Structures are given as C-alpha cells and as structure tokens.
Amino acid sequence: MKKVLNLFDFKQQVNYRTEVLAGLTVAMTMIPESLSFAILAGFPPLMGLYASFIMGLITAIFGGRPGMISGGAGATVIVLIALMKSDGLEYVLAAVALAGLIQIVIGVFKLGKFIRLVPHPVMFGFVNGLAIIIFMSQLDQFKTVVNGDIVWLTGTSLYIMAGLVALTIAIVVLLPKITKAVPSSLVAIIVVFVLVYFLGIDTKTVEDIASVSGGFPPFHIPNIPLNFETLKLIAPYSMIMAAVGLTEGLLTLNLVDEITETKGNGNRECIAQGSANVLNGFFFGMGGCPMIAQTLVNLSAGSRARLSGIIAAFTILAIILFGAPIIEQVPMAALVGVMIMVAIGTFEWASLKIFNKVPKKDIFLVIIVAVITVLLHNLALAVLIGVILSALFFAWESAKRIRARKFIDENGVKHYEIYGPLFFASTTNFAEKFDAVNDPEEIIIDFKDSRVSDMSAIEALNAVTHRYSKVGKKVHLRHLSDDCRRLLKNADAIIEVNILEDPDYKVAADKH
C-alpha cells in the first residue's frame, strides 16, 4: 500500500474534494477541445476522447509531476493532418505509436534535460502566443453553418451566446471572492447549463460539435505493410509529432514548476508521454501531449496532486460510456467563457511591464516567438527559432567581449593579455589585435583570462602564428588551461607553432 501511495505522490497533504472537483472541471473543458481537433484532422470524433482518456490516465499516474494534464492536444494532431489525407487512418495510428517509441527512447537516455536550453524570453513568447491561440480558437464558437457556409452569429443567437459567455466569466471572476470551496469554473459550467436547460434557451451545445457516445477504446493493430517503405513514410511525421509533444510537455512542466514552486522530472514525463502515445496507436487514440490550458484550469482549481488527472480521465471514459446524453447538452458558451479566462490567466502580463527594463534583443525574442506561435500554430518551431536566435545573440555579445591588454617588458618582449572567450564569433576581433609587422622579435599571448573554445579559435591562433612566422618572429602561448592544451594538441596538424610548457615562466613556446 505504501508503494502505491508513493506512486501517486500522496505523501503530501491532499485535499480530496478539491482534487475531485478539479478533475471534473478539467474533463468538461477537455471534451470540446479534443472533439474539435479530431474533427479538424478528419478523424472519427471519438478518437479525440479516447486520446484524452489514455493520455490523461497514463501521464497522471506515471508522468513527470503532479498537477499536469495531458490529452488529445491540437499541437500534435495538426502534424498528422497531411498523413491522414494522403494515406488514411491506419497509417496515422502507426505514426502515433512510433512517435511514442521515439519519446520513450528520449526519456530513457535522459535527453529531456535539454529543455533547460530554452531562455526565459522564449518562454514568455511561447506562453503569450499560446494564450492568444487559446483565445482566438474560442471565437470559432461564435460561428455557425448556413447553407454549407461558415458565418458569424448574428442577432438573437449572437446576443445569447455573448451573454452566456459573459455570465460564465463573471462567475469565474467573482465566485473566488466569496468562496474557494469549489472551483469557480465548474460552478460556472453548472450554472449556465441549468439556466439554459430549464429556461429552454436555444444556443449551441456540445452536441452541435459531435456525438460523445461510444464504447471502451477497442484494441486494434494498425493494418499496414511492415516494411521499410512504410517506415520511411511515417517516420518524418512521427519524429515531428514526438518533438512537438515533448517540447510542449517539458515547457508545460517548467511552467507548473514555476507556479507551484516544486520540481518535476522531465525524463519521467518523456517516458510516460511516449507510453501513452504507443497505447493510443493500438487503441484508436489520435495521440496527444500535455495541455497547457487544461493544466492551468487544474491548477487554478486548487489541484496539486495526481488524483485530479486520474479523475478527469475516468470522467471522460464515463461520459463516453454512460453520460453522453447529459454532456452533449452542456452549452458551448460556458466552456468558451472558461477557456477565455484560461487564456487571460495564461498570458504573461508581467512581460509587458518589463519592455523598457530589459535588453532590446529579449523584447525581440518575446515578440518573434509569440508571432510565430500565433501565425503557424507550431509551438515546437517557435521555440526552436527562439532558442537559435537567443544563441546567436549570446554569441554576438560574447564576441564583443574579447579584449587585449598590450605592453612591452624590460626584455623587449611584447605581451598580449587576452580577456574574454576565443570562439567562432570572436576570432575576427581577436585577429585585429595583433601587429606582426611592427611588433618586436618575440611576443607572448597570455590566455590567463581567456579560453580557446573551438576549432575556429584554433584556426585563428594558427593564422596569427603564421603571420608572425612569415616575418621571422616567435610566438609564445601562455597560461593555457588543460582543456585548451588538449584541444590544441588534437589539432597540432593545423597549428604552425608546437606548444610546450616552459617550467620557469609557464610559457608555451615553439621547439625551435
């Protein structure tokens, strides 16, 4: 029993009522999103709910931290739309299973730690872009189909929808000021549902999106040829899906870490997410990953343990099996209002306050990542571009730090004391410090406050020593660290001057 309790992280104090209510709220907000993305991708609608049940249950039990919610997320499903159109559902299921295997491998080899390379401005841009996407996606519920065309609601339908959304938002905002005994989001959904049901108000419901009635997820082996051609076809989709899912998952984990001031396990999350996706591929699920919006709903409802995620998953299964007639009558306006409040809560408003207090490059990163996230709906690509730009900015700033203090000692030897890292971006500035023609017969380049970091740095040293050797002058390299010596030794075919240790002066000099 103790092991089970440890597995579920129940060693901490758990408020069971809060966890159960939070799980119910999460399930209510997850259903329309999962259905919408399944329909968008051309999948059977129930595939979205099956994915939310499987992902939610497996990751809630075995995932990287309590409080995170996983399900049939749009970010991973969007990757599979092209494969669905070109080759059909069987290949999609195989691609989902393969993506899961890739994620498991990444977790087993502990590669999840590379999420630490994501800088804070990129996180700001990612979260802000996501908040905008969540908000914009809710606007689709203010549209309807007329004679086969999608048009905006007008007249009474628009006023009813807007009024119910406003009522939902008002309850979510005001109820916590009165009591926090129950999640305000769940209360808002129930109040609007009761109001619409008993007053007979004509408005869009979950049933207008799709039916949520079905059976237990059936076991099914994808009916595809097991050969290299199939692997070559699905592998690119699987790799992209795995990357997108892990990027969203690990970013979500970092976000929850910040909110709860606790530490999650990224590699464990990779393995859990991968295992869930493998099961999705064999149980008619469309695959998925952690869902930031639902995770924030869960946290805002007070959940801090794994129980809420388990409750949410079983609630979805119960709705599929038994509760569809009731859930299908839930007004979409209530769910839209909840998700709008999630979008507002997701947006990092603090990022707007620091615009005049941080470097311009950081502001640029926040904006560009947010814009890419919104325009392309590709969170992994947005984060990747942000990381690359951040690395380039860092390299540029570091390159400008290379300095050389110059003086001639009493023996007529000129010293160059180098400050700052010598690497690919700083080699040009480094080379400009030297004057081979006018310098004395002997010079010392002192690396006490510098490092030789890469092959570009070695080539720069090679070029400098070659310039001096052409005019018959000697170059000594001084105070090289052990790792710099190893780097230079491995490249001695490039360096013109062989490096030796001078025991008297700790000078590395040529043999001649």
ZAMARGU-4260 file (C-alpha; in steps of 0.2 Angstrom, whole numbers, plus 5000, padded with zeros to 4 digits):
<rodrens>
0) 5000/5000/5000 | 5014/5012/5004 | 5022/5010/4987 | 5005/5014/4979 | 5004/5029/4989
5) 5021/5034/4984 | 5017/5031/4966 | 5003/5043/4967 | 5013/5056/4977 | 5000/5055/4991
10) 5014/5058/5004 | 5010/5076/5003 | 4994/5083/5010 | 4980/5080/4998 | 4963/5089/4998
15) 4952/5075/4990 | 4937/5086/4987 | 4947/5099/4978 | 4956/5086/4968 | 4939/5078/4963
20) 4931/5094/4958 | 4946/5100/4949 | 4946/5084/4939 | 4928/5086/4934 | 4931/5104/4928
25) 4946/5098/4918 | 4936/5085/4910 | 4922/5097/4905 | 4935/5109/4896 | 4945/5095/4888
30) 4930/5087/4879 | 4926/5101/4866 | 4944/5104/4863 | 4948/5086/4859 | 4932/5084/4848
35) 4936/5100/4839 | 4954/5094/4834 | 4949/5077/4830 | 4935/5084/4818 | 4948/5096/4811
40) 4960/5082/4807 | 4947/5072/4798 | 4947/5058/4812 | 4932/5050/4819 | 4927/5062/4834
45) 4928/5048/4847 | 4947/5047/4843 | 4949/5063/4852 | 4940/5057/4868 | 4950/5041/4868
50) 4966/5050/4866 | 4961/5061/4881 | 4957/5046/4892 | 4973/5036/4888 | 4985/5051/4888
55) 4976/5058/4904 | 4977/5042/4914 | 4994/5036/4909 | 5003/5053/4912 | 4993/5056/4928
60) 4999/5040/4936 | 5017/5039/4928 | 5020/5057/4922 | 5034/5069/4927 | 5024/5078/4941
65) 5008/5080/4949 | 4996/5094/4943 | 4999/5092/4924 | 4985/5087/4912 | 4988/5078/4896
70) 4975/5074/4882 | 4971/5074/4864 | 4980/5091/4860 | 4979/5100/4844 | 4998/5104/4843
75) 5002/5086/4840 | 4986/5082/4829 | 4990/5096/4817 | 5006/5087/4812 | 4996/5071/4806
80) 4983/5080/4795 | 4993/5078/4779 | 4996/5060/4783 | 4978/5057/4786 | 4973/5065/4769
85) 4986/5056/4759 | 4987/5038/4767 | 4972/5036/4779 | 4969/5032/4797 | 4979/5016/4798
90) 4995/5025/4794 | 4990/5038/4807 | 4989/5026/4821 | 5005/5018/4816 | 5014/5035/4816
95) 5006/5039/4833 | 5013/5023/4840 | 5031/5026/4833 | 5031/5044/4840 | 5028/5036/4857
100) 5043/5025/4855 | 5054/5039/4850 | 5048/5049/4865 | 5052/5034/4876 | 5069/5032/4869
105) 5072/5051/4873 | 5066/5049/4891 | 5077/5033/4894 | 5093/5041/4888 | 5088/5057/4898
110) 5088/5069/4884 | 5073/5079/4892 | 5086/5090/4901 | 5089/5100/4885 | 5073/5109/4889
115) 5084/5119/4900 | 5091/5127/4885 | 5075/5137/4882 | 5079/5155/4888 | 5066/5165/4899
120) 5061/5177/4885 | 5057/5162/4873 | 5046/5155/4887 | 5037/5172/4888 | 5034/5172/4870
125) 5029/5154/4869 | 5016/5157/4884 | 5009/5173/4877 | 5007/5166/4859 | 4998/5151/4867
130) 4987/5162/4876 | 4982/5171/4860 | 4979/5155/4851 | 4968/5149/4865 | 4958/5165/4865
135) 4957/5165/4846 | 4951/5147/4845 | 4936/5152/4856 | 4930/5164/4843 | 4926/5150/4831
140) 4911/5146/4843 | 4903/5162/4838 | 4901/5155/4820 | 4888/5143/4813 | 4885/5134/4797
145) 4872/5142/4785 | 4869/5133/4768 | 4886/5125/4769 | 4895/5141/4773 | 4903/5146/4789
150) 4896/5163/4795 | 4897/5173/4811 | 4882/5173/4823 | 4870/5187/4821 | 4855/5194/4830
155) 4847/5185/4845 | 4859/5170/4843 | 4874/5181/4845 | 4867/5191/4860 | 4863/5174/4869
160) 4880/5167/4866 | 4889/5183/4871 | 4878/5185/4886 | 4881/5167/4892 | 4899/5169/4890
165) 4899/5185/4900 | 4889/5176/4914 | 4902/5162/4914 | 4917/5174/4915 | 4908/5184/4929
170) 4906/5168/4939 | 4924/5163/4937 | 4930/5180/4942 | 4918/5184/4956 | 4915/5167/4965
175) 4933/5166/4972 | 4930/5182/4981 | 4915/5174/4990 | 4921/5156/4992 | 4935/5145/4986
180) 4927/5129/4992 | 4923/5123/4975 | 4931/5128/4958 | 4923/5143/4951 | 4925/5136/4933
185) 4915/5120/4937 | 4901/5131/4946 | 4900/5142/4931 | 4898/5127/4919 | 4884/5120/4930
190) 4875/5137/4932 | 4875/5141/4914 | 4870/5123/4910 | 4855/5123/4922 | 4850/5140/4916
195) 4850/5135/4898 | 4842/5118/4901 | 4827/5124/4912 | 4823/5140/4903 | 4824/5131/4886
200) 4837/5144/4879 | 4842/5140/4861 | 4861/5140/4860 | 4875/5130/4853 | 4879/5114/4864
205) 4892/5101/4864 | 4881/5090/4853 | 4882/5103/4839 | 4901/5098/4838 | 4900/5079/4838
210) 4892/5065/4847 | 4902/5059/4863 | 4894/5042/4865 | 4903/5026/4862 | 4911/5011/4870
215) 4928/5007/4878 | 4943/5010/4867 | 4945/4995/4856 | 4962/4986/4854 | 4967/4987/4835
220) 4984/4983/4827 | 4986/4996/4813 | 4983/4987/4796 | 4999/4992/4787 | 5013/4983/4777
225) 5028/4981/4789 | 5042/4986/4778 | 5055/4999/4775 | 5044/5009/4764 | 5030/5011/4777
230) 5044/5016/4790 | 5050/5029/4778 | 5033/5036/4775 | 5028/5038/4793 | 5044/5041/4802
235) 5045/5060/4797 | 5028/5063/4804 | 5032/5053/4820 | 5048/5062/4823 | 5039/5079/4822
240) 5025/5074/4832 | 5037/5067/4846 | 5047/5083/4845 | 5031/5094/4846 | 5024/5084/4860
245) 5039/5084/4871 | 5043/5102/4868 | 5025/5106/4874 | 5026/5094/4888 | 5043/5100/4895
250) 5038/5118/4893 | 5022/5114/4902 | 5032/5105/4916 | 5043/5120/4918 | 5028/5132/4919
255) 5020/5121/4933 | 5037/5120/4942 | 5036/5139/4942 | 5018/5141/4948 | 5019/5128/4961
260) 5037/5131/4966 | 5041/5112/4965 | 5052/5102/4954 | 5046/5089/4941 | 5055/5075/4932
265) 5057/5079/4913 | 5064/5062/4908 | 5050/5053/4918 | 5037/5064/4908 | 5045/5059/4891
270) 5043/5040/4895 | 5025/5042/4902 | 5020/5053/4887 | 5028/5040/4875 | 5020/5025/4883
275) 5003/5034/4882 | 5006/5038/4863 | 5011/5019/4860 | 4994/5014/4868 | 4985/5027/4858
280) 4991/5019/4842 | 4984/5002/4847 | 4968/5009/4855 | 4961/5021/4842 | 4968/5037/4850
285) 4974/5051/4840 | 4989/5054/4851 | 4992/5069/4861 | 5003/5078/4874 | 5002/5089/4890
290) 4989/5103/4888 | 4994/5119/4895 | 4976/5127/4895 | 4969/5112/4905 | 4984/5111/4916
295) 4981/5129/4921 | 4962/5125/4924 | 4968/5111/4935 | 4980/5122/4945 | 4968/5137/4946
300) 4955/5125/4954 | 4967/5121/4968 | 4974/5104/4962 | 4992/5100/4967 | 4991/5081/4966
305) 4989/5067/4953 | 4972/5062/4958 | 4963/5076/4948 | 4971/5070/4932 | 4965/5052/4936
310) 4948/5059/4940 | 4947/5069/4923 | 4952/5053/4913 | 4939/5042/4921 | 4926/5056/4919
315) 4929/5056/4901 | 4928/5037/4900 | 4912/5038/4910 | 4905/5051/4898 | 4909/5041/4883
320) 4901/5025/4891 | 4886/5032/4900 | 4885/5051/4901 | 4884/5057/4883 | 4866/5062/4883
325) 4869/5074/4898 | 4886/5081/4892 | 4880/5084/4875 | 4868/5097/4882 | 4881/5107/4890
330) 4881/5125/4882 | 4897/5129/4872 | 4896/5147/4879 | 4900/5140/4897 | 4916/5131/4890
335) 4921/5146/4880 | 4920/5158/4895 | 4931/5146/4905 | 4944/5145/4891 | 4944/5164/4889
340) 4948/5165/4907 | 4962/5152/4905 | 4969/5162/4890 | 4969/5178/4901 | 4977/5169/4915
345) 4990/5161/4903 | 4996/5177/4896 | 5012/5183/4905 | 5006/5201/4908 | 5022/5204/4918
350) 5031/5203/4901 | 5023/5219/4895 | 5029/5228/4911 | 5047/5224/4908 | 5048/5230/4890
355) 5058/5246/4895 | 5069/5237/4908 | 5077/5223/4898 | 5088/5222/4883 | 5080/5225/4866
360) 5085/5208/4860 | 5075/5200/4874 | 5060/5210/4869 | 5063/5205/4851 | 5063/5186/4856
365) 5047/5188/4866 | 5038/5196/4851 | 5045/5184/4837 | 5041/5168/4847 | 5024/5174/4851
370) 5021/5179/4832 | 5027/5163/4825 | 5017/5153/4838 | 5001/5163/4833 | 5004/5163/4814
375) 5010/5145/4812 | 5002/5136/4827 | 5018/5127/4828 | 5024/5128/4846 | 5040/5117/4843
380) 5046/5128/4828 | 5043/5144/4838 | 5053/5138/4852 | 5067/5131/4841 | 5068/5148/4832
385) 5068/5157/4848 | 5082/5146/4855 | 5093/5148/4839 | 5091/5167/4839 | 5095/5168/4858
390) 5111/5158/4855 | 5116/5169/4841 | 5113/5185/4851 | 5123/5177/4865 | 5137/5173/4853
395) 5137/5191/4846 | 5138/5198/4863 | 5151/5187/4869 | 5161/5190/4853 | 5162/5209/4858
400) 5170/5205/4875 | 5186/5199/4868 | 5200/5212/4874 | 5219/5213/4873 | 5230/5222/4886
405) 5247/5226/4877 | 5264/5231/4885 | 5282/5228/4882 | 5293/5221/4896 | 5311/5226/4901
410) 5317/5212/4889 | 5309/5219/4874 | 5296/5206/4873 | 5278/5211/4869 | 5264/5204/4879
415) 5246/5202/4874 | 5235/5198/4889 | 5218/5191/4881 | 5202/5194/4890 | 5186/5185/4885
420) 5182/5169/4876 | 5190/5165/4860 | 5177/5156/4849 | 5170/5156/4831 | 5161/5173/4834
425) 5176/5182/4842 | 5190/5177/4830 | 5189/5192/4819 | 5191/5204/4833 | 5205/5193/4840
430) 5215/5194/4824 | 5214/5213/4823 | 5223/5215/4840 | 5240/5209/4833 | 5253/5219/4823
435) 5265/5207/4816 | 5275/5219/4805 | 5278/5232/4819 | 5279/5220/4834 | 5296/5216/4842
440) 5305/5199/4838 | 5296/5190/4852 | 5278/5191/4858 | 5269/5182/4872 | 5250/5179/4870
445) 5243/5176/4888 | 5227/5167/4890 | 5225/5168/4909 | 5208/5177/4907 | 5203/5168/4891
450) 5199/5151/4884 | 5202/5143/4867 | 5184/5136/4864 | 5183/5128/4847 | 5191/5124/4830
455) 5188/5142/4824 | 5198/5148/4839 | 5212/5136/4834 | 5212/5142/4816 | 5213/5160/4822
460) 5228/5155/4833 | 5235/5146/4818 | 5233/5162/4807 | 5241/5173/4820 | 5256/5162/4822
465) 5258/5160/4803 | 5258/5179/4801 | 5272/5181/4814 | 5282/5166/4807 | 5282/5174/4790
470) 5291/5189/4796 | 5303/5178/4807 | 5296/5182/4824 | 5292/5170/4838 | 5276/5167/4847
475) 5273/5160/4864 | 5256/5155/4871 | 5255/5157/4890 | 5243/5151/4904 | 5233/5139/4893
480) 5221/5128/4903 | 5222/5109/4902 | 5207/5108/4891 | 5214/5121/4879 | 5230/5112/4878
485) 5221/5096/4874 | 5211/5105/4860 | 5227/5112/4853 | 5236/5096/4854 | 5222/5087/4845
490) 5224/5100/4831 | 5243/5100/4830 | 5242/5097/4811 | 5234/5115/4810 | 5244/5125/4822
495) 5261/5131/4815 | 5269/5133/4832 | 5271/5117/4843 | 5266/5120/4861 | 5277/5116/4875
500) 5277/5120/4894 | 5291/5132/4900 | 5293/5127/4918 | 5301/5144/4923 | 5289/5156/4915
505) 5274/5144/4912 | 5276/5149/4894 | 5270/5138/4880 | 5284/5140/4866 | 5289/5133/4850
510) 5303/5120/4849 | 5315/5130/4838
</rodrens>
